[in-house]
């Protein structure tokens, strides 16, 4: 979960967005997030249930707070789906370019789940082909990825959580796309202002007025 130090530094941002990462177990969702959060790649144990990380960044001249949700791809955690998808502004659909099954499952399984559970009709979706550092083992071409992204109404990018290639760009591009949608921008702004006000009760109550009379 996000650390207290991250939460304490969250008073200064313009928008806050909820980002989901979905796809089969083992495609590198957790490593992708770890690479973005830490700016270097990490090997992670399979995620059990749901976890989230917080990342602050500046994109398009705006300071953003991204709450990035990671989930296990295993079937036994399917009961988490409805709450997991609720209020999402962006969804990253991840597959492994070396495993065709993870690619076909995005259209056969995960995209249908997004349609079923996503509460934000304007939610921005991004198709991400991970593990391009293993080019010699590639089983899904970039062209196929682009074509599926068109079918699903997603933007598209290929990256490598291991080397960091295109990882920062993935999240920055998604954030920019979210900020192009007025309804999502408004929602992210409202939540952001609410959080900032919550953190400043002392500032709102002080200092006491100087002079004047008491009512």
N, C-alpha and C positions, 0 to 999 in steps of 0.2 A: 504494500500500500504506500501512498505518498508519505514522505517523512514529514515530521512536524516542522522542520526547518524550511521545507518547501512551502508548507501551508502558511507559515509565518511571513514569508516573503511575497505572499500573493496579493497584497493590497494595491499594487500598482500595475493594473492591466486594463485594457479597453474592452476586451471580449473574452468569454470563456466558452470553449466548445468541447463536446463529448465526442470522442472518436472511438470506433470499434474496430477491432482486428479479428477477422474470422477466416476460416479455412480448415482444411484437414489437419489433424495432429501431425507434427513433424515437418511442416512446410517452412518453419522458421519464423513464425509470428512473434514469439517471445524474443528471439534473437534480433529481429528487425527493430522491435521497440527498444531493446537494450542498447542497440547500436545508436539509435537516435537520441536516447536519453543521455547516454554516457559519452557519445561521440567516438566510441570505439566498440568493436565487436566483442561479444561475450558468448560463450556456450552455456545454454541454460537447460536445466532439467525440465521435463514435460510439465506444463502448467496443470495444477490440480484445481478444478473449479474456475473461479474468476479472480483476476488480480487487476489492479490498475496502477498506472504511473502518471505523474504530473510533470509537464514540461512547459517552461516559459520561453517564449521566443518572440522576436519582432519580425513581422512579415507585412509588406506593403505599407510600412510606416506605422503599423498598429502593434501594440503589445498584446500578445495572446497568452492565455492559460489553456493548455490542452490537457484534458483528462483522458488518457489513452487506456482503453479497456482491452484486456487480453483474456481469452477464454480457451479452455481445453477443447480440442476437436473431437474428443471421444463421445460416442453416442450416449453414454450413461449420464452425461451432464446436460442433456437436452432440456431438462426441466428448468434450467436457468434462463432460457431464451427470452421470454416475454419481458422480464425486468431488465435484462441485459440490453435489449434493443430500445427500450423506452427513452425517448428524448435525445436520440443520437443525431448529431449534426453531420457526421461523416462516417462512412464505413469503408474499411480497407479489406478487400477480398484477396487473400494471399494464396498462391499456389507455388509449387516447386517445379521449375522448368525442366528438371531431370526426371520427374514422375508424372506421366500423362494422367494417371488416375486422379491426382490432386487437381488437375486442370478441368477434367470433365465433371468432377464433383461440384465445382463452383456453379456450373449451369444446371446440373441435375439435382443438386441438393441445396447449396448455400444461397444461391440467388432466389430460389423459391422461398426459403426461410426468411430472407430479407423482406420479400413482398408480404409475407404472412404477418411478421411481427413488428416491422418498422412503423413507428407512430408518426414520423415526420415524412410526409410525402415529398418534400423538397430536399430530403437528405441527399448529400453528395456522395457518390460511390466511386471508388478507385480500384481498378484491377491491378494487382502487383505480382509480377513474376519474379520470384526470389531465387537465389543461388546461381546467378549468371557467372559466378567465378568458376563454376564447373561446366564450362562451355563444351568440353569434349563429351560430356554425358547428356547433353541437351536432348530432351524428348519432345519439347513443345517449341515451335518456332515463334519468333517475335511477331511475325505476320499473323499467326493464329491468335496470339494474345490480343493484338490490335482488333482483329475481327470480332472476337468474343466481347471485348470491351464495347464495341459499337452495338452489338446485339443487346447487351445488358444496360446500355446507357451509362457506361462508366468512362472515366478517364483511364489512361493506361501508362504504366511505367515498369521497367525491369530494373532490378537492383540486386545487391549482394549484401546481406547482413554481415557476412564474414569480412569483406574488404571495406565495407562502408559505401561502396559505389551507389550513387543515387538515393541513398537513404534519407539524407537531409532534404533533398529535392522532393522526395515522395511526400513528406509531411508538409513541406512549405507549399507545394502545388495544391494539395488537398485543402489547406487552410485558405489559400487565395480563392479557390473555387467556392468554398463555403461563404466567404465574404462577398461574393458576387450575387448571392441569393438574399434578397431583402428580408424575407421572413426569418431565415436562419441568423442573419446579422442582428436583427432586432431581438430575437430570443437570446442570443449570446450576450448582447449588451445589457438586457434586463437582468439576467443572472449575475453578470459581472458587477453591476451597480449594487445589487442586493448584497453580494458578498462583501463588497468594499464597505458599505454602510454598517454591516454586521461587525466589522473589525474596528470601527471607529466610534464606539459609544461614548468613550471618554472625551473625544474631540468635539462631539456634538453637544456635550453637556457643559464644557468649559471653554474659555474662562467665564467667570460670572460677569454680568454687565457692570460697567463703571458708571457711577453716578445714577441719576434718575431716582424715581420713587418706587416703592414696592406696591404691587397691586393687591 
